[in-house]
Amino acid sequence: MAGKILTVVGPTASGKTRLAVELARRWNGEVVSCDSMQIYRGMDVGTAKPTAEERAAVPHHMLDVAEPWENYSAARYVRQASACVDDILRRGKLPIVAGGTGLYRDALLAGREFAAFSGGCRRRLEERAARGELPQLYRQLQQVDPQRAARLHPADAKRIIRALEVWQETGKTITEHDETSRRQPPRYEAVSIGLAFENRADMWERIDRRVDRMMEDGLAGEVSALLERGVPRDCTAMQAIGYKEMAAALENGGDLEQAAEEIKLHTRQYAKRQLTWFRRDQSIRWFLWKKAPDFETALVFSTEIMGEFGVV
């Protein structure tokens, strides 16, 4: 293992960034973002990036490391983020990985390595799917990797293509790759703090307020600027919640207030998925907010857990 680190996880709008910053200030730490959308330059308002004050208070990493039109991946995140974490450890500081993208966090902690792909297989598979051949691709996956096929819906083009790409590029199925990864010891020993609300209604209210604040802070203008720069609406970055709905409204002459309501709904749905993901990890120690966040109490709770773990 490379060293002990802290992770702060939870659903969107649960206070992860602020707690991470406060802990970093108190315990000589640096924050490594674990958010699949905060990596993109020019996407600040809709991704709720740390404020200028938060960035000035402690060093932040893995923000603004890609252009919005790039096809970013978990593999690239692991390479870049692990380099940041290792550098922080070498300098005798505490890496605090904070964010709500569970796939990225899990891959980083595991030290999961991803095979390099040429991209040619994916393009050919995507072209076949576009021609209506997805049923044939699914049947092919059933033949080469029946375990993975059984876990996927026949209409899940993205994951079917990914599974076939792995097999065609590496000669091993994605199931075999996953089994190999599970047998490897984790790269980092992590203590994890999870933030959530006791009452879901309080979380929904906080999400609604955040979206209202994004609208006040110029989300529509930010999305408009991205479209004017030629960022494609179908790229990964523009599929993010907030950007997809606002881009549709801007390009189709829609109602921005209605778009904001759609963003609230989709963000609530995403928060539920995040909670489901993180609650599968029994090692996470949860701190549940009451009506509103109480960061002083959360700091005490987190420090006690970190002490038990030997981080502080």
PEZIPE-V215356 format. One line per field, one symbol per residue. psi: psi as a letter, one per 20 degrees, with the letter a starting at -180 (. if undefined). burial: b if it has 24 or more other C-alpha atoms within 12 Angstrom, else e. Layout:
BEGIN
psi = ???
burial = ???
END
This chain:
BEGIN
psi = qhrprpqorrrqkjjggggggghghhklrqpopmpihiipqjnggiilqqrhghhhgqpqqkpljqqiiqnqrhghgggghhhgghggghjkropooprjnhgggghghhkpqpqpqhigggggghggghjjjghhhghghhghmhghhhiqqijmgghgggghggghhiiqrhgggghghhiqqqhqoqppppprqgphhhggghgghggghgghikgghggghghhijpqhjrghiiqpgggghgggghjkrohhhhhhhggghhggghghgggghiioiipopopqchqqnhghhgggghgghghijh.
burial = eebbbbbbbbbbbbbbbbbbbbbbbebbbbbbbbbbbbbbbbbbbbbbbbeeeebeebbbbbbbbbbbbeebbbbbbbbbbbebbbebbeeebbbbbbbbbbbbbbbbbbbbbbbeeeeeebeebbeebeeeebeebbebbeebbeebbeeeebeebebbbbbbbbbbeeeebbbeeeeeeeeeeebbbbbbbbbbbeeeeebbebbbebbbebbeebbbbbbbebbeeebbbeebbbbbbbbbbbbbbbeeeeebeebbbbbbebbbebbbebbebbeeeeebbbbbbeebbebeebbebbbebbeeeebe
END
